[in-house]
Amino acid sequence: MTTKTMPVKTAIAGPRLKTALPGPNAKRILAGDEKYVSPSYTRSYPLVAKRGRGLVVEDVDGNEFFDFSAGIAVVSTGHCHPEVVAAIQKQAGELIHMSGTDFYYEGLVTLAERLSEIAPMPGPHKFYYGNSGTEAIECALKLARYHTKRQQVIAFLGAFHGRTMGALSLTASKPQQKRRFAPLVPGVTHIRYPDVYRGCEGGPQDAEKFALGCARYIEDKLFKTILAPEEVAAIFVEPIQGEGGYVVAPTVFMQELRRICDKHGILLVVDEVQSGIGRTGKWFAVEHTGVHPDIVCMAKGIASGMPLGITMSKADIMDWVPGSHASTFGGNPVCIAAALATLDVIENEGLLRNSQQVGDHMMKRMAEWPKKHKIVGDIRGRGLMIGVDIVKDQETREYGAAERDRIVEAAFERGILFLGCGPSTIRIAPPLIVTKDEADVAIDVLEESIASLEA
């Protein structure tokens, strides 16, 4: 891909492109990547990152981009926040590693105390430390089966829970993620997630009825045909589907899942790997629904760039004995220090409020796009987790996957980093520190990219 430099006109500091993309240094590294690196990675455009500060990522040729993907919703406090960096440097000079599986250190307790204070369900709580979101899900899956002594699990179409074999068995967002990896872990049943945009034709009342129907399918169909409720250990659900397309679960749907779980002794596990740690304007997206989960899985934004996955449960649920599950590197001291600093920054800088305010600002700016742009089908999301659904035709709502990809590439060529998700959605997930002015720059570029494709 070779493009001309297209500077963004803005009164504030914005993207600065110095070379055609990719530049000469980037081309050299791309050639080496093709030679040595696994081809299983998914790259949307030829960005070769060198350094990052706040919202800005600089590539190896000196081009500066606004990162509206936050490293796939990971750098919650922005790239290299000085307080997070200082905490990492200080801890690295004291203790880099001591396996929490076999030894003790204070950070494991300190972070657990902090997370218990902001948990979306009443305490007391217990915590398992791993290295990633998929490890947090693996832990939850094993814990649910261990605690309930049941084998079956329910998950949802469109879900993405990870790529290790247990988490992959719960995942159902793209065929390629599972292709040629069978047999997977047995005992998982997938049902429809309430994608209101594509699931119903009417207004709010029809949407609520549709969402309730998706949840009630469990009792009305599954429990009467193929699943005995007393054999179901857990229901795994994303309050907002991430890779599935930034689809928000209606409150009535989450409430109905909670009712079903309570009635049948099933654990409700919420996957907050992408939606948690302030991204939606609350610490956890499930808080918007008022539903109390039994287990919460988090990762990505918890340590603002360092690898850390955490499974939090009600204390009485985490009742397994030593040796049942563990991790050599999970809860690494440096990652714990980064997480504690991340929580401090989010609290001290008012980033929960900022996420909500800037997210509302962007949603308001884009609200009329489905009427204004024939290929924009839907705008949805909460806080700084916003999806722009691209369609071929608004009447049929046919997915516009190729169109979405071209828009994401066009935005990159203008200096803004977006990523896709779901069949045809553009995800907007900047760091929680983003300002309204910076958001305006990105939204202007996104609309220009959409309009250029339409033209």
Summary of the structure (lengths in Angstrom):
residues: 455
radius of gyration: 21.8
end to end distance: 20.7
largest distance: 63.0
contacts: 1609
relative contact order: 0.16
helix: 41%
strand: 18%
